[in-house]
Amino acid sequence: MKKKILLIGLVTALATPALAAQEKTRLVTDRELELTGFQEPGSYTPAYDLRNDFVMVYGIHKSRIAALQSWVDQGYVPHLMTGIAWGDYQDFRDRHGRDLMSLAQIEADGREKMHHPGVPYIVPSIEFADYLTEQLKPMIDAGVRAIHLEEPEFWAGTGFSPAFAREWQLYYREPYVRADSSPDAQYKASRLKHYLYGRALRRVAEACKEYAFQKHQRDLRIYVPTHSLISYTQISMVSPQSSLIDSAVVDGCIAQVWTGTARFPNVYHGQAAERTFEGAFLEYGVMQELVRGTNRRMWFLADPVEDNPRHDWDDYRVNYKATLIASLLQPHIWHYEICPWPSRIFLGKYPAGSPDAQPIPGAYAT
């Protein structure tokens, strides 16, 4: 029955023209059920008012407070999402005055691993976790019901920074050893990476929950949007994902499975090829196991476009349908992030940079 209700809800949300979606009346379900949501950094706009249940305003800049309120005024349940492995945290300083780049994950050749220019993937120190907690408190004061700490992840080929060496000495109580010096050192480096992001999640989650309860008498929920372990294996990243199964402070996850992860070539019968439906089906299946038999929540993500802007709308449509169908075939999950970044869907033109770039076709937008 839940599946039938959700299917009706998904069709209603996606079949309403975005430019005309200004009616606040809920015809299907109560928004408090939080069945469907999306992430967006900006304020409310009728251009992509999808009339789903909740919005995850992205980022911790003070401008997000006004953006958050604008969605609340339209009846959305307020959530917040921010990265825990990278983000706009340029004002971070540790006790020695070192900035965020001092925490950058570093490869064996000394290169810093960057998410995008000026923003590194980081080694999550305790000082950084405490900094992030302080940055989140104004958002809690603004009324967010839940915080999503996105993508706790560590590149397998990194682990050569002074920050990582310090954590090695603290964790193993022995001098730092380069991960590329032996198989044993590589294993120990990966084990430490798993621990560091598990520690960061616990520290931020516990502190934020206590703050929300002590100051506002509100039960704050903490979720972790994360790729599947299949995806992380394909791109060579370490994740603390297995520790989320029995976490006492994490209330659930978002399965970040979409065209960009599912179309990654996989090998079957000795042939490497894109198999979007099959890849997505396996990824969603792995992710649902993180909450099976628990009271924790899982949302499945789908994306009508993807991070690579060089494809055309026909490509996006075919692969979106493949991932959406794969997600609907998982019987134990009936909550969905219906899209990330609706602005790039409804306002973007693709293929990006092409003289033939087009906005979303009307039949796909409705």
The 8 nearest C-alpha neighbors of each residue, nearest first, counted from 0:
[[1, 3, 2, 4, 5, 6, 333, 7],
 [2, 0, 4, 3, 5, 333, 6, 332],
 [3, 1, 5, 0, 4, 333, 6, 330],
 [2, 4, 0, 6, 5, 1, 7, 8],
 [5, 3, 1, 7, 2, 6, 8, 0],
 [4, 6, 8, 2, 7, 3, 9, 1],
 [7, 5, 9, 3, 8, 4, 2, 10],
 [6, 8, 10, 4, 5, 9, 11, 3],
 [9, 7, 5, 11, 6, 10, 12, 27],
 [10, 8, 6, 12, 11, 7, 5, 13],
 [9, 11, 7, 13, 8, 12, 14, 6],
 [10, 12, 8, 14, 9, 13, 7, 15],
 [13, 11, 9, 10, 14, 49, 15, 8],
 [12, 14, 10, 11, 15, 365, 9, 49],
 [15, 13, 365, 11, 10, 12, 16, 364],
 [14, 16, 13, 365, 12, 17, 11, 20],
 [17, 15, 365, 19, 18, 20, 14, 364],
 [18, 16, 47, 20, 19, 46, 48, 15],
 [19, 17, 46, 16, 20, 45, 47, 48],
 [18, 20, 17, 16, 21, 45, 15, 46],
 [21, 19, 17, 48, 18, 22, 16, 45],
 [22, 20, 19, 45, 23, 48, 18, 50],
 [21, 23, 24, 20, 50, 19, 25, 48],
 [22, 24, 21, 25, 73, 74, 50, 20],
 [25, 23, 22, 26, 50, 21, 27, 74],
 [26, 24, 27, 23, 28, 29, 30, 50],
 [25, 27, 24, 28, 29, 11, 8, 23],
 [26, 28, 25, 8, 29, 7, 4, 11],
 [29, 27, 30, 25, 26, 8, 32, 4],
 [28, 30, 31, 32, 25, 27, 52, 33],
 [31, 29, 52, 32, 33, 28, 76, 53],
 [30, 32, 33, 29, 76, 52, 34, 53],
 [31, 33, 30, 34, 29, 28, 52, 35],
 [34, 32, 52, 31, 30, 35, 53, 36],
 [33, 35, 334, 32, 335, 52, 36, 333],
 [36, 34, 335, 52, 336, 51, 33, 334],
 [35, 37, 53, 336, 54, 52, 51, 337],
 [36, 38, 54, 336, 338, 339, 337, 55],
 [39, 37, 55, 339, 340, 54, 56, 57],
 [38, 40, 56, 340, 57, 41, 55, 37],
 [41, 39, 57, 56, 58, 38, 42, 63],
 [42, 40, 39, 66, 43, 56, 63, 57],
 [41, 43, 66, 69, 44, 70, 67, 40],
 [44, 42, 70, 69, 41, 66, 45, 48],
 [43, 45, 46, 47, 48, 42, 41, 70],
 [44, 46, 48, 47, 18, 21, 20, 43],
 [47, 45, 18, 44, 17, 48, 345, 19],
 [48, 46, 17, 45, 49, 44, 341, 18],
 [47, 49, 45, 50, 20, 17, 46, 44],
 [48, 50, 51, 47, 12, 17, 20, 13],
 [51, 49, 48, 12, 52, 20, 23, 25],
 [50, 52, 49, 35, 36, 12, 53, 30],
 [51, 53, 30, 33, 35, 36, 75, 76],
 [54, 52, 76, 36, 75, 77, 33, 51],
 [53, 55, 37, 36, 77, 38, 78, 56],
 [56, 54, 38, 78, 79, 80, 57, 37],
 [55, 57, 79, 40, 39, 38, 54, 80],
 [56, 58, 40, 80, 39, 81, 79, 55],
 [59, 57, 81, 60, 80, 40, 56, 63],
 [58, 60, 61, 63, 134, 135, 81, 57],
 [61, 59, 62, 63, 58, 64, 87, 134],
 [60, 62, 63, 64, 59, 65, 137, 138],
 [63, 61, 60, 64, 65, 66, 59, 41],
 [62, 64, 66, 61, 65, 60, 67, 59],
 [63, 65, 67, 66, 62, 61, 68, 141],
 [66, 64, 68, 67, 63, 62, 69, 42],
 [67, 65, 42, 63, 69, 64, 68, 41],
 [66, 68, 64, 65, 69, 70, 63, 56],
 [67, 69, 71, 65, 70, 66, 72, 64],
 [70, 68, 66, 72, 67, 43, 71, 42],
 [69, 71, 73, 43, 72, 68, 67, 75],
 [72, 70, 68, 75, 74, 73, 69, 77],
 [71, 73, 69, 70, 74, 68, 75, 67],
 [74, 72, 70, 71, 75, 69, 23, 43],
 [73, 75, 71, 72, 76, 70, 23, 30],
 [76, 74, 53, 71, 70, 52, 73, 77],
 [75, 77, 53, 52, 71, 54, 74, 78],
 [78, 76, 143, 54, 144, 53, 75, 71],
 [77, 79, 55, 145, 143, 144, 54, 146],
 [78, 80, 55, 56, 146, 57, 147, 145],
 [81, 79, 147, 57, 55, 146, 148, 56],
 [82, 80, 58, 148, 57, 149, 147, 83],
 [83, 81, 149, 85, 86, 148, 84, 150],
 [82, 84, 148, 85, 151, 149, 150, 81],
 [85, 83, 151, 120, 121, 82, 152, 150],
 [86, 84, 120, 82, 83, 119, 121, 118],
 [85, 87, 82, 88, 118, 84, 83, 81],
 [86, 88, 89, 118, 85, 58, 59, 60],
 [89, 87, 90, 86, 91, 99, 85, 118],
 [88, 90, 91, 87, 99, 98, 118, 86],
 [89, 91, 88, 92, 98, 99, 87, 130],
 [92, 90, 89, 98, 88, 99, 93, 130],
 [93, 91, 98, 96, 97, 90, 94, 99],
 [92, 94, 96, 95, 97, 126, 98, 91],
 [93, 95, 96, 92, 97, 126, 98, 91],
 [96, 94, 93, 97, 92, 98, 101, 126],
 [95, 97, 92, 93, 94, 98, 91, 101],
 [98, 96, 92, 93, 95, 101, 99, 94],
 [99, 97, 92, 100, 91, 101, 96, 93],
 [98, 100, 101, 102, 91, 89, 92, 97],
 [101, 99, 103, 102, 98, 119, 97, 121],
 [100, 102, 99, 103, 98, 97, 162, 161],
 [103, 101, 121, 122, 100, 99, 162, 104],
 [104, 102, 121, 100, 119, 101, 120, 105],
 [103, 105, 121, 112, 120, 157, 122, 111],
 [106, 104, 111, 157, 160, 159, 110, 112],
 [105, 107, 157, 109, 110, 108, 156, 159],
 [106, 108, 109, 159, 157, 105, 156, 110],
 [109, 107, 106, 110, 105, 159, 111, 157],
 [110, 108, 106, 107, 105, 111, 159, 160],
 [111, 109, 106, 105, 108, 112, 107, 104],
 [110, 112, 105, 104, 113, 103, 106, 109],
 [111, 113, 104, 105, 119, 120, 110, 103],
 [114, 112, 119, 115, 120, 118, 111, 116],
 [113, 115, 119, 118, 120, 112, 85, 116],
 [114, 116, 113, 118, 117, 119, 112, 120],
 [117, 115, 118, 113, 114, 119, 112, 111],
 [116, 118, 115, 119, 113, 114, 100, 89],
 [117, 119, 115, 116, 114, 113, 86, 85],
 [120, 118, 113, 103, 114, 121, 112, 85],
 [119, 121, 85, 84, 113, 104, 103, 114],
 [122, 120, 103, 102, 104, 84, 123, 119],
 [121, 123, 102, 104, 124, 103, 163, 162],
 [124, 122, 121, 127, 195, 199, 196, 125],
 [123, 125, 127, 126, 122, 128, 199, 195],
 [124, 126, 128, 127, 129, 123, 199, 202],
 [127, 125, 129, 124, 128, 130, 93, 123],
 [126, 128, 130, 124, 125, 129, 123, 131],
 [129, 127, 125, 131, 130, 126, 199, 203],
 [128, 130, 132, 126, 127, 131, 125, 133],
 [131, 129, 127, 133, 132, 128, 126, 134],
 [132, 130, 134, 128, 133, 129, 127, 135],
 [131, 133, 129, 135, 134, 130, 203, 128],
 [132, 134, 130, 136, 135, 131, 129, 137],
 [135, 133, 131, 132, 136, 130, 59, 137],
 [134, 136, 132, 138, 133, 137, 131, 139],
 [135, 137, 139, 138, 133, 134, 140, 132],
 [138, 136, 140, 139, 135, 141, 134, 133],
 [139, 137, 141, 135, 140, 136, 143, 64],
 [138, 140, 136, 141, 142, 143, 137, 135],
 [139, 141, 137, 138, 142, 136, 143, 215],
 [142, 140, 138, 139, 137, 143, 64, 68],
 [141, 143, 139, 140, 144, 138, 77, 78],
 [144, 142, 77, 78, 139, 145, 141, 138],
 [143, 145, 219, 78, 77, 142, 220, 146],
 [146, 144, 220, 78, 219, 143, 221, 79],
 [145, 147, 79, 221, 80, 78, 222, 220],
 [146, 148, 80, 222, 223, 149, 221, 79],
 [149, 147, 223, 81, 83, 82, 80, 222],
 [148, 150, 82, 224, 223, 83, 81, 147],
 [149, 151, 225, 152, 224, 82, 84, 83],
 [152, 150, 84, 83, 196, 149, 238, 153],
 [151, 153, 238, 150, 237, 84, 236, 154],
 [152, 154, 237, 236, 155, 192, 238, 151],
 [153, 155, 236, 156, 157, 237, 235, 152],
 [154, 156, 236, 235, 157, 237, 153, 189],
 [157, 155, 154, 106, 158, 107, 235, 236],
 [158, 156, 106, 105, 154, 155, 104, 159],
 [157, 159, 163, 160, 105, 104, 106, 188],
 [160, 158, 105, 157, 107, 106, 163, 177],
 [159, 161, 163, 162, 105, 158, 164, 104],
 [160, 162, 164, 163, 165, 159, 101, 102],
 [163, 161, 165, 160, 164, 102, 166, 122],
 [164, 162, 166, 160, 165, 161, 158, 167],
 [163, 165, 161, 167, 175, 166, 162, 160],
 [166, 164, 162, 168, 163, 167, 161, 169],
 [165, 167, 169, 163, 164, 168, 170, 162],
 [168, 166, 164, 170, 165, 169, 171, 175],
 [167, 169, 172, 173, 165, 166, 171, 170],
 [168, 170, 166, 172, 167, 171, 165, 173],
 [171, 169, 167, 168, 172, 166, 191, 173],
 [170, 172, 173, 168, 167, 169, 174, 166],
 [173, 171, 168, 169, 170, 174, 167, 175],
 [172, 174, 168, 171, 175, 167, 169, 170],
 [175, 173, 168, 176, 172, 167, 171, 164],
 [174, 176, 164, 167, 168, 173, 177, 165],
 [177, 175, 178, 174, 184, 180, 164, 167],
 [178, 176, 179, 180, 184, 159, 175, 158],
 [177, 179, 185, 184, 180, 188, 176, 181],
 [180, 178, 177, 181, 185, 184, 182, 107],
 [179, 181, 177, 178, 184, 182, 176, 185],
 [182, 180, 184, 183, 179, 185, 178, 177],
 [183, 181, 185, 184, 186, 180, 179, 178],
 [182, 184, 186, 181, 185, 187, 178, 180],
 [183, 185, 178, 187, 181, 186, 182, 188],
 [186, 184, 178, 182, 188, 183, 187, 179],
 [185, 187, 183, 189, 184, 188, 190, 182],
 [186, 188, 190, 184, 189, 185, 191, 183],
 [187, 189, 185, 191, 186, 190, 178, 184],
 [190, 188, 192, 186, 191, 187, 185, 193],
 [189, 191, 187, 193, 188, 192, 186, 194],
 [192, 190, 194, 188, 189, 193, 195, 187],
 [191, 193, 189, 195, 194, 190, 188, 153],
 [194, 192, 239, 190, 191, 195, 238, 196],
 [193, 195, 191, 197, 192, 196, 198, 190],
 [196, 194, 198, 192, 197, 193, 191, 199],
 [197, 195, 199, 198, 194, 193, 151, 200],
 [196, 198, 194, 200, 195, 199, 239, 201],
 [199, 197, 195, 201, 196, 200, 194, 202],
 [198, 200, 196, 202, 201, 197, 128, 203],
 [201, 199, 197, 203, 198, 202, 204, 196],
 [202, 200, 198, 204, 199, 203, 205, 197],
 [201, 203, 199, 205, 204, 200, 198, 206],
 [204, 202, 206, 200, 132, 205, 201, 128],
 [205, 203, 201, 207, 202, 206, 200, 208],
 [204, 206, 208, 202, 207, 203, 201, 209],
 [205, 207, 209, 203, 208, 204, 210, 202],
 [208, 206, 210, 204, 209, 205, 203, 211],
 [209, 207, 211, 205, 219, 210, 206, 204],
 [208, 210, 206, 212, 207, 211, 213, 205],
 [211, 209, 207, 213, 208, 212, 214, 206],
 [212, 210, 208, 215, 217, 214, 209, 213],
 [211, 213, 216, 217, 209, 215, 210, 214],
 [212, 214, 210, 211, 216, 209, 215, 217],
 [215, 213, 211, 212, 210, 216, 217, 209],
 [214, 216, 217, 211, 212, 213, 140, 210],
 [217, 215, 212, 213, 214, 211, 218, 210],
 [218, 216, 212, 215, 211, 219, 213, 214],
 [217, 219, 212, 220, 211, 208, 216, 144],
 [218, 220, 208, 145, 144, 217, 211, 221],
 [219, 221, 145, 250, 146, 218, 144, 222],
 [222, 220, 146, 249, 250, 145, 147, 204],
 [221, 223, 147, 251, 252, 250, 249, 146],
 [222, 224, 252, 148, 147, 149, 225, 253],
 [225, 223, 253, 149, 252, 150, 254, 255],
 [226, 224, 150, 255, 254, 223, 253, 149],
 [225, 227, 255, 230, 254, 256, 228, 231],
 [226, 228, 229, 230, 282, 286, 231, 225],
 [227, 229, 231, 230, 232, 226, 240, 238],
 [230, 228, 232, 227, 231, 233, 282, 285],
 [231, 229, 233, 227, 228, 232, 226, 260],
 [230, 232, 228, 236, 234, 233, 229, 235],
 [231, 233, 235, 229, 230, 234, 228, 236],
 [232, 234, 230, 231, 235, 229, 263, 236],
 [233, 235, 231, 232, 236, 230, 154, 229],
 [236, 234, 232, 155, 233, 231, 154, 237],
 [235, 237, 154, 155, 231, 153, 234, 232],
 [236, 238, 153, 152, 155, 154, 193, 189],
 [237, 239, 152, 240, 193, 151, 236, 153],
 [240, 238, 193, 197, 242, 241, 196, 194],
 [241, 239, 238, 243, 242, 228, 244, 225],
 [240, 242, 243, 239, 244, 289, 238, 245],
 [241, 243, 240, 244, 239, 245, 246, 197],
 [244, 242, 246, 240, 241, 245, 289, 249],
 [245, 243, 289, 242, 241, 246, 290, 240],
 [244, 246, 243, 242, 247, 241, 289, 249],
 [247, 245, 243, 248, 249, 244, 242, 250],
 [246, 248, 249, 245, 250, 243, 201, 244],
 [249, 247, 246, 204, 250, 201, 205, 221],
 [250, 248, 221, 251, 246, 222, 247, 243],
 [251, 249, 295, 221, 222, 220, 248, 296],
 [250, 252, 296, 295, 222, 297, 249, 223],
 [253, 251, 223, 297, 222, 224, 254, 296],
 [252, 254, 224, 298, 297, 299, 255, 223],
 [253, 255, 299, 256, 225, 300, 286, 224],
 [256, 254, 226, 225, 300, 253, 224, 257],
 [255, 257, 254, 300, 260, 226, 279, 261],
 [256, 258, 301, 259, 260, 302, 261, 322],
 [257, 259, 261, 260, 262, 318, 305, 319],
 [258, 260, 257, 305, 261, 262, 306, 263],
 [261, 259, 258, 263, 257, 262, 256, 230],
 [260, 262, 278, 279, 275, 258, 263, 259],
 [261, 263, 275, 273, 258, 260, 274, 259],
 [262, 264, 261, 260, 273, 265, 259, 275],
 [265, 263, 273, 272, 271, 262, 274, 266],
 [264, 266, 271, 272, 263, 273, 267, 274],
 [267, 265, 271, 270, 269, 272, 268, 264],
 [266, 268, 269, 270, 271, 265, 272, 274],
 [269, 267, 270, 266, 271, 265, 272, 274],
 [268, 270, 267, 266, 271, 265, 272, 264],
 [269, 271, 266, 267, 268, 272, 265, 264],
 [272, 270, 266, 265, 264, 267, 269, 273],
 [273, 271, 264, 265, 274, 270, 266, 263],
 [272, 274, 264, 262, 275, 263, 265, 271],
 [275, 273, 277, 276, 262, 278, 272, 264],
 [274, 276, 262, 261, 278, 277, 273, 279],
 [277, 275, 321, 279, 278, 322, 274, 280],
 [276, 278, 280, 279, 274, 275, 281, 325],
 [279, 277, 261, 275, 281, 276, 280, 274],
 [278, 280, 261, 282, 276, 281, 277, 322],
 [281, 279, 325, 277, 283, 278, 282, 276],
 [280, 282, 284, 278, 279, 283, 285, 277],
 [283, 281, 279, 285, 284, 280, 227, 278],
 [284, 282, 286, 280, 285, 281, 279, 326],
 [283, 285, 281, 282, 286, 287, 280, 329],
 [284, 286, 282, 283, 288, 287, 281, 227],
 [287, 285, 283, 288, 284, 289, 227, 254],
 [288, 286, 289, 284, 285, 290, 283, 291],
 [287, 289, 291, 286, 290, 285, 284, 244],
 [290, 288, 244, 287, 286, 291, 243, 241],
 [291, 289, 293, 288, 295, 287, 292, 244],
 [292, 290, 288, 293, 289, 287, 331, 295],
 [291, 293, 290, 294, 288, 295, 289, 331],
 [294, 292, 290, 295, 291, 296, 289, 244],
 [293, 295, 296, 292, 290, 250, 291, 251],
 [296, 294, 251, 250, 293, 290, 297, 249],
 [295, 297, 251, 250, 252, 290, 294, 298],
 [298, 296, 252, 251, 253, 299, 334, 332],
 [299, 297, 335, 334, 253, 336, 254, 300],
 [298, 300, 335, 254, 336, 253, 334, 297],
 [301, 299, 336, 255, 256, 254, 335, 337],
 [300, 302, 257, 338, 337, 323, 336, 322],
 [301, 303, 338, 304, 257, 305, 319, 339],
 [304, 302, 319, 315, 316, 338, 301, 305],
 [305, 303, 315, 302, 344, 319, 306, 316],
 [306, 304, 307, 259, 302, 258, 303, 308],
 [305, 307, 308, 259, 304, 258, 309, 302],
 [306, 308, 305, 309, 310, 259, 304, 351],
 [309, 307, 351, 310, 350, 306, 349, 305],
 [310, 308, 350, 351, 307, 349, 311, 352],
 [311, 309, 350, 308, 314, 349, 312, 307],
 [312, 310, 350, 314, 349, 313, 315, 309],
 [311, 313, 315, 314, 316, 349, 310, 359],
 [314, 312, 316, 315, 311, 317, 310, 318],
 [313, 315, 312, 317, 311, 316, 310, 318],
 [314, 316, 312, 304, 318, 313, 317, 319],
 [315, 317, 319, 313, 314, 318, 312, 320],
 [318, 316, 314, 320, 319, 315, 313, 321],
 [317, 319, 321, 320, 315, 316, 258, 314],
 [320, 318, 316, 303, 322, 321, 317, 315],
 [319, 321, 323, 318, 317, 322, 324, 316],
 [320, 322, 276, 318, 319, 324, 323, 325],
 [323, 321, 325, 319, 324, 320, 279, 276],
 [324, 322, 320, 326, 325, 321, 319, 301],
 [323, 325, 327, 326, 321, 322, 320, 328],
 [324, 326, 280, 322, 328, 323, 327, 279],
 [327, 325, 323, 324, 328, 329, 322, 283],
 [328, 326, 324, 329, 325, 323, 330, 333],
 [327, 329, 325, 326, 330, 324, 280, 323],
 [330, 328, 327, 326, 331, 332, 284, 283],
 [331, 329, 332, 328, 327, 333, 2, 326],
 [330, 332, 329, 333, 287, 291, 2, 328],
 [333, 331, 330, 334, 329, 297, 287, 298],
 [332, 334, 2, 5, 335, 331, 1, 34],
 [335, 333, 34, 298, 35, 332, 299, 297],
 [336, 334, 298, 299, 35, 337, 300, 34],
 [335, 337, 300, 36, 37, 35, 338, 299],
 [336, 338, 335, 301, 37, 36, 300, 35],
 [339, 337, 302, 37, 336, 301, 341, 340],
 [340, 338, 38, 37, 341, 302, 39, 337],
 [339, 341, 39, 342, 343, 38, 338, 344],
 [342, 340, 344, 343, 339, 345, 47, 338],
 [341, 343, 340, 346, 344, 345, 47, 347],
 [344, 342, 347, 346, 341, 340, 345, 348],
 [345, 343, 341, 342, 347, 346, 304, 359],
 [344, 346, 342, 343, 347, 341, 359, 47],
 [345, 347, 342, 343, 344, 348, 358, 359],
 [348, 346, 343, 344, 345, 358, 349, 342],
 [347, 349, 358, 357, 356, 351, 350, 346],
 [350, 348, 356, 351, 357, 311, 308, 358],
 [349, 351, 309, 356, 311, 310, 353, 308],
 [352, 350, 349, 308, 309, 353, 348, 356],
 [351, 353, 350, 354, 356, 349, 309, 355],
 [352, 354, 355, 356, 351, 350, 349, 309],
 [355, 353, 356, 352, 350, 351, 357, 349],
 [354, 356, 353, 357, 350, 349, 352, 351],
 [357, 355, 349, 350, 353, 348, 354, 351],
 [356, 358, 348, 349, 355, 359, 350, 360],
 [359, 357, 348, 347, 360, 349, 346, 356],
 [358, 360, 364, 345, 361, 357, 363, 348],
 [361, 359, 363, 362, 364, 358, 312, 357],
 [360, 362, 364, 363, 365, 359, 16, 358],
 [361, 363, 360, 364, 365, 359, 14, 16],
 [364, 362, 360, 361, 365, 359, 316, 312],
 [363, 365, 361, 362, 360, 359, 16, 345],
 [364, 14, 16, 363, 362, 15, 13, 361]]
